[in-house]
Amino acid sequence: MLLSSAKPLLLIVDDDSLISESLSFAFAQEYDVLTSHSREHALTLLRQLRKPPQLALVDLGLPPIPHRPDEGFALIGDLLALLPDMKIIVLSGQSDETNARHARTLGAVDFVAKPCDPSRLSELFRQALRFDNTPMATHAGGLIGESLPMQRLRLQLGQYANLAYPVLIEGESGSGKDIVASHYLHRLTERQDKPFLALNCAAISPTLLEPTLFGYAKGAFTGATSAKSGYFEDADSGTLFLDEIGELPLDLQPKLLRVLENGEYQRVGETHPRISSARIVAATNRDLRQEMRAGRFRADLFHRLSVFTVAVPPLRETGLDRLLLLEHFRKNCAANVNSAPFLLAPSAQSLWLDYGFPGNVRELRNIVIRLSARYPGQAVTAEQLRAELDQQDASEPAPGASGLAADDLKDAKMAASKHLEKASRLNLDATLELWQRGYIEAAIELSGGNMSEAARRLGINRTTLYNRMESWTRR
């Protein structure tokens, strides 16, 4: 799908057609507007676009379960996996600060309760675009941070940078895996003058991934009116960064393995091999070892990709680095809009240091963007900062969670024995995952869809609950 306008592109996702049509009309002069009615439709639409949207307005209560935020939260993660720099504003029919905070944790810029004022949304869009040039955690020296985990990461990257072997980057969403790939494993290497190409494996329809990676011959399929090179060919002897490698379809994995083994690949519709000399860097926020055990990722491909593996630490493990990041983003935001930077009052600084940042550097950056817009040149209090954080006491026990009784263990053991007797071959990981999903779905039903209450019943925090639910949708 080709859009020729020079206006910013805005994606509106809401299953209420009246709201979508009204907002499309309201913003038509400032933006090219695309509308979608569901998570699945929105992702299909994005994969057809040549020009990615800069902005998205997402309703949390999307089908198939109206008025529950599950699909909306999942879509936030999907959108940022496809387009990490997209600015997302969230809509909700319920003025629920719990949902608002979690949406921000996942990477949304802000939250607006329905009914929404178009002028308020318009101002939020303008703010988001004004701060659009605020980079992730980079400066002239690369990743920001002086903690031991960050020093260890830099040491590893220095050892691996100029080697020709593949590198697998592991880390949570929002932790900066793309910066590790582009800065340390390309720009600071002998390949810096060669091409650096990045492909998000989740952003391309599975049917288009093969021609995108390997290219195709004229007439190879309907619409192939001329031959076209793929990413392996265009990367030449530079670096090819394959993000979200865990999303690579199983039937395409042997073809990637072949390139890693001997450099050979074929354009779709051709029979003669071509040779790639590109260095492969891959990244994932999934546990690929678990994906192997579940049969979703080939073991031989994993071992080829992970000749060297680096783990980008989550922000909660990097101590005072969050103060360095605060200073970096605060100065950048103030410079972008030509205003004085905000300050943190002492009590707010203590709160900043105590917060775990489950959304990692992306969440920290978005918090700084919001504080910069709301409190330029002011001292932000602990109360004002707390309103931006997704705080849930993970130590708060679930009702009746004082421990399992001996009878409970006996019953569980008996059920396991019966299962093992009937099963000719057991997949323990799949079985445990099924039990976990059963408990989570039961807790949500017993809580009437209240996710905070469901998390309390399970003895986990909301962020953990959403992360586990999100892992089902990616399988």
N, C-alpha and C positions, 0 to 999 in steps of 0.2 A: 504494500500500500504506500503510495507516494503522496506526500503533502508538500505543496510548493510555497506556501505562505511563509513569510519571515517572522510571523508572530510566534511567541512561545506556545508549545503544545501542552494542553491540559487534558488529563484523563479523569473523567468522573465515573465512579463505580457506585451505583445505587440501584436496588431492585424496584424502587418506586419511580415509575416512568414520569410522573408529574413533576417530581423533584428534579430529575435529570434534565427534563426539557426546560423547566423554568430556569435552572442554573446555566444551562447551555445558552439560552437566550440572553441572560444577564451578563455573561462573560464573552459573548461572541465578538465584541469589538476589540477586546484586548488580547484574546487567545484563540488559537485553533482548538476547538473542543471536540473530543471524542468521548462517547458514552458507552458504558457497559452495564450489564445487569447482574453479573455474577463473577465470582473469582475465576472460574474456568474460562468464561468468555473473555474476561479481561486479559488473561495470560495468552490466550490464542490470538487476540487482537494485537498485543504487543509484539508477538513474534512475526507479525506480518508487516510491521512498520519499518521503514528505512530511517526515519527520523525519530529518535526516542523522545518520549515526553519528559519535560523538565519538572512538571508538577503533576500530582495526583490528588484527587479528593475522594476518599474511600469511606463508605458507610460501613460501620462495624456489623450491623445486623443483616448480613447477606444470606440468601438461601444457600443450602437446603433447609436450615433451621432458622426461621425468621426471629429477629429480636434477641438472638444470642450472638456474642462477639467472636465465636470460634473462627468462622470463615473470614471475617474481617481481619482478625489478628494474623491468620495464616497468609492472607493476601499481602499484608504489609511485609512479611518476611520474604514472600515470593518476589514482590516488586523490587526490593532492595537487593535480592540475590541476582536479579536480572540487570538492574540499573542502580548500582550503589550510590550514585550521586543524585538520584531522584529525591525531590522534596515532597513529602506526603503530609497532607492535612486530613485528619480523621473526623468523620461525622458520627454522631450517635443519637438515637432517639431517647436515650437515658442519660441524664446529667450525672454520670457516675464517675467520681474522681478516681476510683480504683481502676476502671477501664482506661481512663485518660492517661494515668501514669504508666500503665503497662504498654499502651500504644506508643508512648514516647520512648519507653525502654527498648522496644523493638526497632525504633528508628524513625517514628513519625515526628515531624517537626512540631505539630501542635494538634489540639483537640477542640472541636466546636460542638456544642449540644444543639440538637434540633428543637424548635424551628430555627434555622440559621439566617442571619442577616447577610445578604449578598455583599453589602459594603464592608462588613467585618471580614468576610472571606477574601474579598478583593485586597484588603490591607495585608492580610496574612500572606497572600500570594506574592505581593510586592516585596514584603520583608524577606520571604524565602529566596526570591530571585536576587535581591540585593546582597544577601550573604552567600550567594551561590559560588563565589570564587574563594571561599574559605576552604583551604585544602585540608586533607586529613593530616595525620600526625607526621608531617615531614618538615624538615628544615634543610639547610645546606649539607648537614652531616647525615641525613637519613632519618631513621626513627628516633623519636624523642624519648628519652628515659635514661636514667643512670642506675637503676636498680640492678641487682645481680642477675635476675632472669633476662633483662635486656642486654646486659654486658655479655652474658653467655650466648645469646642469640647472635649478637654482632660478631663474636669470635667464630662461631660456626659458619656464618655467612662469609666471613673473610677467608676461611679455609676452603669453602666450596665454590666461591664466585667464579674462578677462571677455569674450573674443570669442565669437561665436555659432557659429563654424566648428568642424567636427569636429577631433579630435586623435587621432593614432595613437601609442600608447605601445609602444615596442619594448624588449625586454630579456630576459635569460635567466631561467629558472625560479628563483624564490626571491629575485629582486632587489628586489621591492617595487613592482611596477607598479600593484597595486590601491591602494596608499597614495597614489601620485601622482594617481590618478584621484579618489579620495574626498576627499583633503585639499586638494591644490593646485588641482584643476580643478573642485571643487564647493564645499567648505566655505569656502575663501578667496575666493569669487567672489560676484557679485551674486545668484546663484541659491541661495545657502546656505540660504535659508528654503523653498526648493522641494524636491520629492522627489529623492532620489538612489537610483536602482534599479540593481542590478548583476545581470547574467545571464552565467553561464559557458556559452558555446556548446557546450562539450564535455560539460556535465553533463546535457544534455537529449537524449533520443532524437531523431534527425533528423526523425522523423515528427511529433513534438510541438513542434518549434521554431517553426513558423509560427503555430499557435494561441497559443503562449506569448508570442510577440512581438506579434502583431497582435490577439489575441482571436478570439472566434468567436460565431456566432449560434446560437440555440436550434435543435437538429436538424441542425446542420452536419455532424455525424458521429455514429456510434454512441457513446452515453454523454453527448452534449452535451444534457442535459436542461434547461439554461437558458443564456441568453446570458452571456458573460463577457468582460470587458475584458482587454487584453493589456498588456505592459510599456510599449509606446509610449504608450498611453492613460493608464496609471497614472502614468507619469513626468511627465505634464502639461508644464509649461514648465521642468521641472527638468533633471536630468542622467541619461542612460541609459548605463551602462557595460557594454559588450559585451566580456567577457574571452574569450580564446582564439578570436578572430575568425577565425583560419585554419581552424577546424573547421566554419564555416558551410557547409552543403551548397550545391553549385554551383547547384541549381535554385531555391534561396531567395535567392541573391545579387541577382538583378534586382529583387526586391521591396524589399530593403533599399536598393538603389541609388535606387529611385523615391522612397523617403522622404527620402533625403539630397538629392535633386535639387529636389523641390518640396513635401516634407512630407506627401505623400499616401500613404495605406495603406488596406487594407480588412480588416475582420474576415473570418475564414474563414466562407463561407456567405452573405456579404452582397455586394451589387453597388455600393452607393453609397460613395464615398470619404469617409474621415475625414482630419483634418489633425493632424499632430503638430508641436508647437513645442519638443520636447525637444532638448537638445544631446547629440550623440553623441560618446562617448569610447570608443575601442576599444583593445585591447591584444593583443599576440601575442609568443610566444617563437620563432615560426617566421620564416624569411626569406620574406616575402610576395612579394618580387620573383622569387625562385626558384620559388615556387608559381605565379606568373603564367606564367612561362616553361614550366612543366610542364603548364599548362592546368587547374590546380586552383583558381585564384582569378582572378576577372575583373579585367582591367586598369582598366576604367572605375570599378569599385567601389574598387579600391586607391587610385586618384587622388582620388576623392571623400573617402575616409576619411583620407587623409594630407595634407589641406590644410596642417596643421601636424603635424610628427612630432618626438617627443622620444625620446631613447634613455636608458634608466636604466642607468648604468654597472655592470658586474660588480664585485664586491667586490675582485677582484685588481687593479683599476685605481684604487682609492681610497686607497692608502697607509695612513697612520696612522688613517684613519677606523675601522679595525677595533678600535683601542683605545677609541675613543669608544663604539662599539657594545658592546664587552665590558663597559664600565662601566655602560652603560644596562641591559643585560639582567641583569648580575650583581646590580645593586641591586633590580631588579624581582623577580627570582627569590627573593632573600633576603626581601624584604618579603612575598611571597606565602605563604611557609611559616614566616615569623617566625623566621629563623635568621640567623647571621652570614654575610656573603658570603665566598666563597673569595678567595684571592690567587694570582697567578702568580709563581712564583720567577723570578729574572732569566733563567735559561736557558730556562724555559718561555715567557717573554715574547718572547724572540728567536725561538723556534720559532713562536709565534703570528703574529709580524710576517712571517715568511718563508713561511707557508702560504698557498696560493692560494685557498682556500675555493671550490672548484668549484660547491658548492651554494648559494653566495652567502649572503644575510642569513639565510635559513631554516636553512641548515646551521650558521652561527655561533650562532644562537639555541639550536638543539638541543644543540650542544656545551656551551654555558653551562648549559643546564638539567641536563644529565647531571653536569657538574662540581659544580653547586650541590647536587644530591642526594647525590653521593658524598663530597664533601670540604667540607662546610659549615665555615666559619671556619678552614680549613686553607690552607697554601701548597701549591699544585699544582706538582709537579716536571715537568721536561721529559719524563721517562719516562711519567708518568701522562697528560700531555697528548697525547703521541705516540700512545698507545693509542686516542685518540678521532679521530685524523686519517687521512684517506685519502691516504697519501703513496706516490707512485710516481715514481721518477726518470725523467722524460720524456726526459732526455738519454741514458739508457742505450741503446746501439745494439742493434738487432735483429741476430740472428745473420746474418752475411753481408751486413750493410747498409752496407758501406763505399762504396757508390755503384753506379750502373748502368754496365755496360760498354758500349763502343761497339756491340758485337754485339747487346746487349739493345735499344738504341735503334733499331738497324737492323731488328730483327725486329718491334718495335712499329710502326715506320713502315710496314713491308710489310703487316702485318695491317690497319692503318688504311687503307692504299691500297685493299686488296681490299674492305674494308667500304664505303668511299666509292663505289667503282665499282658495287657492287651496289645501294646504297641510293639511291632516287630523291630522298629528302629526309631529312636526318640531324638528330636532336635531340642536340646535343653534350652538354648537361647530363645527359639521360637515359642516354646511352651511358657517360659517365664514372661516373655513379652506379652503373650496372650492373657496370662493372669493379671499382669500389670494393667493392661488395657481394660480388662473386665472391672477391676477395682476402680479405675479412674472414671469409667462411664457410669458405674453404679453410684459413685460419690457425687457426680454431677446431677444425676437424676434425683438422688435423695436431697440434694441441695436446691432443687428447683431451678437449676441452671446458674445459680450464684457461684461463680468461679472461686471467689475468696473463701466461701464456706466449704466448697469442695476441697480446696487446698488444705484447709484446717482439718477436715475429716481425715485426710490422707497423711497429715503430719509433714507436709512439704510447703514451700512457699509458692506463690502464684507463678513466678517466673519459671520455676522448675516444672510446674504443671503444664504451662503453655509450651515449653520446650519439648516435653515428652509427647504432647498431643501433636505438635508440629512435625515430629519425626515420623508419625504415621502417614501424614499426607504426602511425604516425599518418597514413599515406597510403592 
